[in-house]
Amino acid sequence: MDTGDEEHEAGARLARREQDILALERRGFSGPGVKERAIREELGLAPVRYYQLLNALLDDPRALAHDPVTVNRLRRVRETRRTER
């Protein structure tokens, strides 16, 4: 990918589903299974697919521009988990 493509992607808006994934991550969940149920019912995704999409979003500059607080928090959590392995 050349620089022009990267600039185009950074200026593009997130798709609705990508925005919904970040919105779900902003919410607090009260107990085990509640988040997974919300993922299935609200987004129509299997939790495994949801986490694949979320992980890709964390590396997407559009996601960082859309919701920097959530993306940076999740990046820190991801990095902590990687270093604990």
DSSP file (Angstrom, degrees, kcal/mol; ACC not computed):
  #  RESIDUE AA STRUCTURE BP1 BP2  ACC     N-H-->O    O-->H-N    N-H-->O    O-->H-N    TCO  KAPPA ALPHA  PHI   PSI    X-CA   Y-CA   Z-CA
    1    1 A M              0   0    0      0, 0.0     2,-0.1     0, 0.0     0, 0.0   0.000 360.0 360.0 360.0 135.2    0.0    0.0    0.0
    2    2 A D    >>  -     0   0    0      1,-0.1     4,-1.6     4,-0.0     3,-0.6  -0.418 360.0 -95.9 -93.5 174.0    1.4    3.4   -0.9
    3    3 A T  H 3> S+     0   0    0      1,-0.2     4,-2.4     2,-0.2     5,-0.2   0.834 120.9  59.7 -59.8 -36.0    1.1    6.6    1.2
    4    4 A G  H 3> S+     0   0    0      1,-0.2     4,-2.0     2,-0.2    -1,-0.2   0.894 105.0  49.2 -60.9 -40.3   -1.9    7.8   -0.7
    5    5 A D  H <> S+     0   0    0     -3,-0.6     4,-2.6     2,-0.2    -1,-0.2   0.907 110.0  51.2 -65.2 -41.7   -3.9    4.7    0.3
    6    6 A E  H  X S+     0   0    0     -4,-1.6     4,-2.4     1,-0.2    -2,-0.2   0.907 110.5  48.5 -63.1 -41.8   -3.0    5.2    3.9
    7    7 A E  H  X S+     0   0    0     -4,-2.4     4,-1.6     2,-0.2    -1,-0.2   0.897 111.0  51.1 -65.2 -39.0   -4.1    8.8    3.9
    8    8 A H  H  X S+     0   0    0     -4,-2.0     4,-1.0    -5,-0.2    -2,-0.2   0.928 111.5  47.1 -63.3 -44.8   -7.3    7.8    2.3
    9    9 A E  H >< S+     0   0    0     -4,-2.6     3,-0.6     1,-0.2    -2,-0.2   0.905 110.0  52.4 -64.0 -41.6   -8.0    5.1    4.9
   10   10 A A  H 3< S+     0   0    0     -4,-2.4    -1,-0.2     1,-0.2    -2,-0.2   0.827 112.1  46.8 -64.7 -30.7   -7.2    7.5    7.8
   11   11 A G  H 3< S+     0   0    0     -4,-1.6    -1,-0.2    -5,-0.2    -2,-0.2   0.633  95.1  95.4 -85.5 -14.3   -9.6   10.0    6.4
   12   12 A A  S << S-     0   0    0     -4,-1.0     2,-0.2    -3,-0.6    -3,-0.0  -0.378  76.9-116.1 -76.6 155.0  -12.4    7.5    5.9
   13   13 A R        -     0   0    0      1,-0.1     2,-0.1    -2,-0.1    -1,-0.1  -0.560  31.1-101.6 -88.0 155.3  -15.1    6.9    8.4
   14   14 A L        -     0   0    0     48,-0.2    -1,-0.1    -2,-0.2     2,-0.0  -0.431  40.1-107.4 -69.4 148.2  -15.7    3.7   10.3
   15   15 A A     >  -     0   0    0     -2,-0.1     4,-2.3     1,-0.1     5,-0.2  -0.330  33.8-104.8 -68.7 160.6  -18.4    1.4    9.1
   16   16 A R  H  > S+     0   0    0      1,-0.2     4,-2.5     2,-0.2     5,-0.2   0.899 121.5  51.8 -56.6 -43.7  -21.5    1.2   11.3
   17   17 A R  H  > S+     0   0    0      1,-0.2     4,-2.2     2,-0.2    -1,-0.2   0.893 108.8  50.9 -63.9 -38.1  -20.6   -2.2   12.6
   18   18 A E  H  > S+     0   0    0      2,-0.2     4,-1.9     1,-0.2    -1,-0.2   0.901 110.9  48.4 -65.2 -40.1  -17.1   -1.0   13.5
   19   19 A Q  H  X S+     0   0    0     -4,-2.3     4,-2.3     1,-0.2    -2,-0.2   0.896 110.5  52.1 -63.8 -40.2  -18.6    1.9   15.4
   20   20 A D  H  X S+     0   0    0     -4,-2.5     4,-2.3     2,-0.2    -2,-0.2   0.871 106.3  53.8 -65.2 -37.4  -21.0   -0.5   17.1
   21   21 A I  H  X S+     0   0    0     -4,-2.2     4,-1.8     2,-0.2    -1,-0.2   0.936 111.1  45.3 -62.5 -46.4  -18.1   -2.7   18.2
   22   22 A L  H  X S+     0   0    0     -4,-1.9     4,-1.1     1,-0.2    -2,-0.2   0.887 111.5  53.2 -64.9 -38.1  -16.3    0.3   19.8
   23   23 A A  H  X S+     0   0    0     -4,-2.3     4,-0.7     1,-0.2     3,-0.4   0.901 107.6  50.8 -63.2 -40.4  -19.6    1.4   21.4
   24   24 A L  H >< S+     0   0    0     -4,-2.3     3,-0.8     1,-0.2    -1,-0.2   0.881 106.8  55.1 -64.6 -37.3  -20.1   -2.0   23.0
   25   25 A E  H 3< S+     0   0    0     -4,-1.8    -1,-0.2     1,-0.2    -2,-0.2   0.755 100.6  59.9 -67.8 -23.9  -16.5   -1.9   24.3
   26   26 A R  H 3< S+     0   0    0     -4,-1.1    -1,-0.2    -3,-0.4    -2,-0.2   0.733  92.2  87.8 -73.6 -22.0  -17.3    1.4   26.1
   27   27 A R  S << S-     0   0    0     -3,-0.8     2,-0.3    -4,-0.7    -3,-0.0  -0.383  75.9-127.9 -79.6 154.9  -20.1   -0.2   28.1
   28   28 A G        -     0   0    0     -2,-0.1     2,-0.4     2,-0.0    -2,-0.1  -0.788  18.6-149.3 -97.6 146.5  -19.6   -2.0   31.4
   29   29 A F        -     0   0    0     -2,-0.3     4,-0.0     1,-0.1     6,-0.0  -0.963   5.3-147.3-122.7 137.4  -21.0   -5.5   31.9
   30   30 A S        -     0   0    0     -2,-0.4    -1,-0.1     2,-0.1    -2,-0.0   0.723  66.8  -7.3 -79.9 -25.1  -22.2   -6.8   35.2
   31   31 A G  S >> S-     0   0    0      0, 0.0     3,-1.4     0, 0.0     4,-0.6  -0.939  87.8 -51.3-160.2 179.9  -21.4  -10.5   35.1
   32   32 A P  T 34 S+     0   0    0      0, 0.0    -2,-0.1     0, 0.0     0, 0.0  -0.364 117.3  12.4 -64.8 136.6  -20.1  -13.5   33.2
   33   33 A G  T 3> S+     0   0    0     -2,-0.1     4,-2.1     1,-0.0     5,-0.2   0.206  96.5 103.2  87.1 -16.2  -21.7  -14.1   29.8
   34   34 A V  H <> S+     0   0    0     -3,-1.4     4,-2.1     2,-0.2     5,-0.1   0.930  83.4  44.9 -66.8 -45.0  -23.5  -10.7   29.7
   35   35 A K  H  X S+     0   0    0     -4,-0.6     4,-2.5     2,-0.2    -1,-0.2   0.926 112.7  51.2 -65.1 -44.4  -21.1   -9.2   27.2
   36   36 A E  H  > S+     0   0    0      1,-0.2     4,-2.1     2,-0.2    -1,-0.2   0.881 109.9  50.4 -61.3 -37.9  -21.1  -12.4   25.0
   37   37 A R  H  X S+     0   0    0     -4,-2.1     4,-3.0     2,-0.2     5,-0.3   0.908 110.1  49.9 -65.6 -41.3  -24.9  -12.3   25.0
   38   38 A A  H  X>S+     0   0    0     -4,-2.1     4,-2.7     2,-0.2     5,-0.8   0.895 108.5  53.5 -63.3 -39.9  -24.8   -8.6   23.9
   39   39 A I  I  X>S+     0   0    0     -4,-2.5     6,-1.5     3,-0.2     4,-1.2   0.934 115.0  40.4 -59.8 -46.3  -22.4   -9.4   21.2
   40   40 A R  I  X5S+     0   0    0     -4,-2.1     4,-0.8     4,-0.2    -2,-0.2   0.934 123.1  37.8 -68.4 -47.2  -24.6  -12.1   19.8
   41   41 A E  I  <5S+     0   0    0     -4,-3.0    -3,-0.2    -5,-0.2    -2,-0.2   0.902 125.5  33.4 -76.6 -42.0  -28.0  -10.3   20.2
   42   42 A E  I  <5S+     0   0    0     -4,-2.7    -3,-0.2    -5,-0.3    -2,-0.1   0.842 133.3  24.8 -86.5 -34.3  -27.0   -6.7   19.4
   43   43 A L  I  <<S-     0   0    0     -4,-1.2    -3,-0.2    -5,-0.8    -2,-0.2   0.595  91.9-131.1-107.3 -14.1  -24.3   -7.3   16.7
   44   44 A G     << +     0   0    0     -4,-0.8     2,-0.3    -5,-0.5    -4,-0.2   0.820  64.1 128.4  67.6  30.2  -25.3  -10.7   15.4
   45   45 A L        -     0   0    0     -6,-1.5    -1,-0.2     4,-0.0    -2,-0.2  -0.874  64.9-116.4-118.4 149.5  -21.7  -11.9   15.7
   46   46 A A     >  -     0   0    0     -2,-0.3     4,-2.5     1,-0.1     3,-0.4  -0.619  35.6-117.7 -72.4 143.3  -20.1  -14.9   17.4
   47   47 A P  H  > S+     0   0    0      0, 0.0     4,-2.5     0, 0.0     5,-0.2   0.864 113.9  56.3 -53.7 -38.2  -17.9  -13.8   20.2
   48   48 A V  H  > S+     0   0    0      1,-0.2     4,-1.7     2,-0.2     5,-0.1   0.932 110.3  44.3 -60.4 -44.9  -14.8  -15.2   18.4
   49   49 A R  H  > S+     0   0    0     -3,-0.4     4,-2.6     2,-0.2     5,-0.2   0.898 110.6  55.8 -65.9 -40.3  -15.5  -13.2   15.3
   50   50 A Y  H  X S+     0   0    0     -4,-2.5     4,-2.8     1,-0.2    -2,-0.2   0.932 108.5  46.6 -55.8 -48.4  -16.2  -10.1   17.4
   51   51 A Y  H  X S+     0   0    0     -4,-2.5     4,-2.3     2,-0.2    -1,-0.2   0.821 110.0  53.9 -69.3 -29.9  -12.8  -10.3   19.1
   52   52 A Q  H  X S+     0   0    0     -4,-1.7     4,-1.9    -5,-0.2    -1,-0.2   0.942 112.6  43.6 -64.1 -47.3  -11.1  -10.8   15.7
   53   53 A L  H  X S+     0   0    0     -4,-2.6     4,-2.2     1,-0.2    -2,-0.2   0.901 113.7  51.3 -64.8 -41.4  -12.8   -7.7   14.4
   54   54 A L  H  X S+     0   0    0     -4,-2.8     4,-1.8    -5,-0.2    -1,-0.2   0.926 108.0  51.6 -62.0 -45.3  -12.0   -5.7   17.6
   55   55 A N  H  < S+     0   0    0     -4,-2.3     4,-0.5     1,-0.2    -1,-0.2   0.901 110.8  48.0 -60.6 -41.0   -8.4   -6.7   17.5
   56   56 A A  H >< S+     0   0    0     -4,-1.9     3,-1.2     1,-0.2    -1,-0.2   0.888 107.9  56.4 -65.3 -38.5   -8.1   -5.5   13.9
   57   57 A L  H >< S+     0   0    0     -4,-2.2     3,-1.9     1,-0.3     6,-0.3   0.850  95.5  65.2 -61.5 -34.4   -9.8   -2.2   14.8
   58   58 A L  T 3< S+     0   0    0     -4,-1.8    -1,-0.3     1,-0.3    -2,-0.2   0.738 105.2  45.1 -63.7 -20.8   -7.2   -1.5   17.5
   59   59 A D  T <  S+     0   0    0     -3,-1.2    -1,-0.3    -4,-0.5    -2,-0.2   0.345  91.9 101.7-100.4   4.8   -4.6   -1.2   14.8
   60   60 A D    X>  -     0   0    0     -3,-1.9     4,-1.7    -4,-0.2     3,-0.7  -0.800  63.4-150.5 -94.7 120.3   -6.9    1.0   12.5
   61   61 A P  H 3> S+     0   0    0      0, 0.0     4,-2.1     0, 0.0     5,-0.2   0.791  97.5  61.1 -61.0 -26.1   -6.1    4.7   12.6
   62   62 A R  H 3> S+     0   0    0      2,-0.2     4,-2.1     1,-0.2   -48,-0.2   0.892 103.4  49.6 -66.3 -37.7   -9.8    5.4   11.8
   63   63 A A  H <> S+     0   0    0     -3,-0.7     4,-2.7    -6,-0.3     8,-0.2   0.909 109.6  51.1 -66.6 -41.7  -10.8    3.7   15.1
   64   64 A L  H  < S+     0   0    0     -4,-1.7    -2,-0.2     1,-0.2    -1,-0.2   0.904 112.1  46.8 -61.6 -41.2   -8.2    5.8   17.0
   65   65 A A  H  < S+     0   0    0     -4,-2.1    -1,-0.2     1,-0.2    -2,-0.2   0.868 114.3  48.4 -67.6 -36.1   -9.6    9.0   15.5
   66   66 A H  H  < S+     0   0    0     -4,-2.1    -2,-0.2     1,-0.2    -1,-0.2   0.898 135.2   3.0 -71.8 -42.8  -13.2    7.9   16.2
   67   67 A D     X  +     0   0    0     -4,-2.7     4,-2.4    -5,-0.1     5,-0.3  -0.550  66.1 169.8-148.4  74.2  -12.7    6.9   19.8
   68   68 A P  H  > S+     0   0    0      0, 0.0     4,-2.5     0, 0.0     5,-0.3   0.834  77.7  55.1 -61.8 -34.8   -9.2    7.5   21.1
   69   69 A V  H  > S+     0   0    0      2,-0.2     4,-2.0     1,-0.2     5,-0.2   0.955 113.6  39.7 -64.4 -49.8  -10.0    6.8   24.8
   70   70 A T  H  > S+     0   0    0      2,-0.2     4,-2.6     1,-0.2     5,-0.2   0.928 117.4  48.6 -65.8 -46.0  -11.5    3.4   24.2
   71   71 A V  H  X S+     0   0    0     -4,-2.4     4,-2.3    -8,-0.2    -2,-0.2   0.925 113.0  47.0 -63.8 -44.8   -8.9    2.4   21.6
   72   72 A N  H  X S+     0   0    0     -4,-2.5     4,-2.1    -5,-0.3    -1,-0.2   0.894 112.3  50.6 -65.4 -38.4   -6.0    3.5   23.7
   73   73 A R  H  X S+     0   0    0     -4,-2.0     4,-2.1    -5,-0.3    -2,-0.2   0.936 112.9  45.7 -62.3 -46.0   -7.4    1.7   26.8
   74   74 A L  H  X S+     0   0    0     -4,-2.6     4,-2.6     1,-0.2    -2,-0.2   0.847 109.6  54.8 -68.7 -33.3   -7.9   -1.5   24.8
   75   75 A R  H  X S+     0   0    0     -4,-2.3     4,-2.6    -5,-0.2    -1,-0.2   0.914 108.4  49.5 -63.3 -41.9   -4.4   -1.3   23.3
   76   76 A R  H  X S+     0   0    0     -4,-2.1     4,-2.4     2,-0.2    -2,-0.2   0.920 111.6  48.3 -63.1 -43.5   -2.9   -1.0   26.8
   77   77 A V  H  X S+     0   0    0     -4,-2.1     4,-2.3     2,-0.2    -2,-0.2   0.927 112.2  49.4 -61.3 -45.2   -4.9   -4.1   27.9
   78   78 A R  H  X S+     0   0    0     -4,-2.6     4,-2.1     1,-0.2    -2,-0.2   0.919 111.7  48.2 -61.0 -44.5   -3.8   -6.0   24.8
   79   79 A E  H  X S+     0   0    0     -4,-2.6     4,-2.2     1,-0.2    -1,-0.2   0.897 110.0  52.2 -65.5 -40.0   -0.1   -5.1   25.4
   80   80 A T  H  X S+     0   0    0     -4,-2.4     4,-1.4     1,-0.2    -1,-0.2   0.921 110.4  48.3 -61.1 -43.8   -0.3   -6.1   29.1
   81   81 A R  H  X S+     0   0    0     -4,-2.3     4,-0.7     1,-0.2    -1,-0.2   0.879 110.1  52.3 -65.2 -37.5   -1.7   -9.5   28.1
   82   82 A R  H >< S+     0   0    0     -4,-2.1     3,-0.7     1,-0.2    -1,-0.2   0.904 110.2  47.5 -65.2 -40.8    1.0  -10.0   25.5
   83   83 A T  H 3< S+     0   0    0     -4,-2.2    -1,-0.2     1,-0.2    -2,-0.2   0.757 106.8  58.4 -74.7 -22.4    3.8   -9.3   28.0
   84   84 A E  H 3<        0   0    0     -4,-1.4    -1,-0.2     1,-0.2    -2,-0.2   0.668 360.0 360.0 -77.9 -16.6    2.2  -11.6   30.6
   85   85 A R    <<        0   0    0     -4,-0.7    -1,-0.2    -3,-0.7    -2,-0.1   0.481 360.0 360.0 -75.2 360.0    2.4  -14.6   28.2
